[in-house]
């Protein structure tokens, strides 16, 4: 099933919403059946529900997106998969104008998963960085410019210059970006 999900990625990356709408119900049904037979396959369903939540948020189907993200979070395999779902959930909250809730959720999760930068994997840095971006976006949109300038997890501390300058720039977002759940 993971191979099928991987094969569908060009549709996500190219915003082929009509094609995704045609295959998503079958994919979701198949992953539910798969998990019913083998609980260890929950990670596949989590990733599909995460993508579905992203798509539903993108197309402004907010209630359904929240259901998909909640289910995806329940099936998340580890804290980084969960953080990826939470990042998308924060984006959903931002799109709904629920700025304080988005900021609190992103800040809490960023604090919980903050990696030791000198030993962190790219996946850990990506998950943490996306949450910092969501927290900052919510703060700025909620007219909290001072909070938006300083990443929540670094508040009160000064990062070492090498920690900041050694990270590659991020220029894209959405399913086509390097995501922590890949």
C-alpha positions as CSV (number, residue, x, y, z in Angstrom):
1,X,0.0,0.0,0.0
2,X,2.9,2.3,0.7
3,X,4.0,1.8,-3.0
4,X,0.5,2.9,-4.1
5,X,0.7,6.0,-1.9
6,X,4.2,6.8,-3.3
7,X,2.8,6.3,-6.8
8,X,0.1,8.9,-6.1
9,X,2.6,11.6,-5.1
10,X,2.8,13.2,-8.6
11,X,-0.9,13.9,-8.3
12,X,-0.4,15.7,-5.0
13,X,2.7,17.6,-6.2
14,X,1.0,18.8,-9.4
15,X,-2.3,19.8,-7.7
16,X,-4.4,17.3,-9.6
17,X,-7.4,17.6,-7.4
18,X,-9.9,16.0,-9.7
19,X,-7.7,12.9,-10.1
20,X,-7.1,12.7,-6.4
21,X,-10.9,13.0,-5.7
22,X,-11.4,10.0,-7.9
23,X,-8.9,7.8,-6.2
24,X,-8.9,9.0,-2.5
25,X,-12.1,7.1,-1.4
26,X,-10.7,3.8,-2.6
27,X,-7.3,4.5,-1.1
28,X,-8.9,5.4,2.3
29,X,-11.1,2.3,2.2
30,X,-8.2,0.1,1.3
31,X,-6.0,1.5,4.1
32,X,-8.7,1.0,6.6
33,X,-9.0,-2.6,5.5
34,X,-5.3,-3.1,5.6
35,X,-5.1,-1.7,9.1
36,X,-7.9,-4.0,10.1
37,X,-5.8,-7.0,9.0
38,X,-2.5,-5.7,10.3
39,X,-2.3,-2.9,12.9
40,X,1.4,-2.3,12.1
41,X,0.2,-0.7,8.9
42,X,-1.3,2.3,10.7
43,X,1.7,4.4,9.5
44,X,0.4,4.1,5.9
45,X,-3.0,5.2,6.9
46,X,-1.6,8.1,9.0
47,X,0.4,9.4,6.0
48,X,-2.6,9.1,3.7
49,X,-4.9,10.8,6.2
50,X,-2.3,13.5,6.7
51,X,-2.2,14.1,2.9
52,X,-5.9,14.1,2.8
53,X,-6.1,16.6,5.6
54,X,-3.7,18.8,3.7
55,X,-5.8,18.5,0.5
56,X,-9.0,19.3,2.4
57,X,-7.4,22.3,4.0
58,X,-6.1,23.5,0.6
59,X,-9.6,23.2,-0.8
60,X,-11.3,24.9,2.2
61,X,-13.1,21.8,3.5
62,X,-12.1,22.6,7.0
63,X,-14.3,20.3,9.0
64,X,-13.4,17.2,7.0
65,X,-9.7,18.3,7.1
66,X,-9.9,18.3,10.9
67,X,-11.4,14.8,11.0
68,X,-8.7,13.5,8.6
69,X,-5.9,15.2,10.6
70,X,-7.2,13.9,14.0
71,X,-7.4,10.3,12.6
72,X,-3.9,10.7,11.1
73,X,-2.5,11.9,14.4
74,X,-4.1,8.9,16.1
75,X,-2.3,6.6,13.7
76,X,1.1,8.4,13.7
77,X,4.0,6.1,14.1
78,X,6.3,8.4,16.1
79,X,6.6,11.9,17.4
80,X,8.0,13.3,14.1
81,X,5.1,11.8,12.1
82,X,2.8,13.3,14.7
83,X,4.6,16.7,14.4
84,X,4.1,16.7,10.7
85,X,0.4,16.2,11.2
86,X,0.3,18.9,13.8
87,X,2.1,21.3,11.5
88,X,-0.7,20.8,8.9
89,X,-3.3,21.1,11.6
90,X,-1.7,24.5,12.6
91,X,-2.0,25.6,8.9
92,X,-5.7,24.5,9.0
93,X,-6.2,26.7,12.2
94,X,-4.4,29.6,10.5
95,X,-6.7,29.4,7.5
96,X,-9.7,29.3,9.8
97,X,-8.5,32.4,11.6
98,X,-8.0,30.5,14.9
99,X,-4.7,32.3,15.4
100,X,-4.2,31.9,19.2
101,X,-5.0,28.2,19.0
102,X,-2.6,27.7,16.1
103,X,0.2,29.6,17.9
104,X,-0.3,27.6,21.2
105,X,-0.4,24.3,19.4
106,X,2.7,25.0,17.3
107,X,4.6,26.4,20.2
108,X,3.8,23.5,22.5
109,X,4.8,20.9,19.9
110,X,7.9,22.8,18.9
111,X,9.0,22.9,22.5
112,X,8.3,19.2,23.0
113,X,10.2,18.0,19.9
114,X,13.0,20.6,20.0
115,X,16.1,18.7,18.8
116,X,19.7,19.2,19.9
117,X,20.7,21.1,16.8
118,X,24.3,19.8,16.7
119,X,23.1,16.2,16.6
120,X,19.7,16.5,14.9
121,X,18.7,14.6,11.8
122,X,17.3,16.5,8.8
123,X,13.9,15.0,9.6
124,X,14.0,16.3,13.2
125,X,15.1,19.8,12.1
126,X,12.4,19.9,9.4
127,X,9.6,18.9,11.8
128,X,10.8,21.4,14.4
129,X,11.4,24.1,11.8
130,X,7.9,23.8,10.3
131,X,6.4,24.1,13.8
132,X,8.4,27.3,14.5
133,X,7.2,28.7,11.2
134,X,3.6,28.0,12.1
135,X,4.0,29.5,15.5
136,X,5.7,32.6,14.0
137,X,3.0,33.0,11.3
138,X,0.2,32.8,13.9
139,X,1.9,35.4,16.1
140,X,2.5,37.8,13.3
141,X,-1.1,37.4,11.9
142,X,-2.4,37.9,15.5
143,X,-0.6,41.2,15.7
144,X,2.1,39.9,18.0
145,X,5.1,41.1,16.0
146,X,7.7,40.6,18.8
147,X,6.7,36.9,19.2
148,X,6.7,36.4,15.5
149,X,10.3,37.7,15.2
150,X,11.8,35.2,17.7
151,X,11.3,31.5,17.2
152,X,9.4,30.2,20.2
153,X,11.9,27.6,21.2
154,X,14.8,30.1,21.1
155,X,13.1,32.7,23.1
156,X,15.5,33.8,25.9
157,X,18.4,32.1,24.3
158,X,20.9,32.9,21.5
159,X,21.5,30.2,19.0
160,X,25.1,29.7,17.9
161,X,25.8,31.4,14.6
162,X,26.8,28.0,13.0
163,X,23.5,26.5,14.0
164,X,21.6,29.1,12.1
165,X,23.9,29.6,9.1
166,X,24.5,25.9,8.4
167,X,20.9,25.1,7.7
168,X,19.9,25.1,4.0
169,X,17.3,27.6,2.9
170,X,13.7,26.4,2.5
171,X,11.9,27.7,-0.6
172,X,8.9,25.5,-1.1
173,X,6.0,24.1,0.9
174,X,3.1,21.7,0.6
175,X,3.3,18.1,-0.5
176,X,6.2,18.8,-2.9
177,X,8.5,20.1,-0.2
178,X,10.8,17.8,1.8
179,X,8.4,16.7,4.5
180,X,9.2,15.1,7.9
181,X,6.8,12.2,7.0
182,X,8.7,11.0,3.9
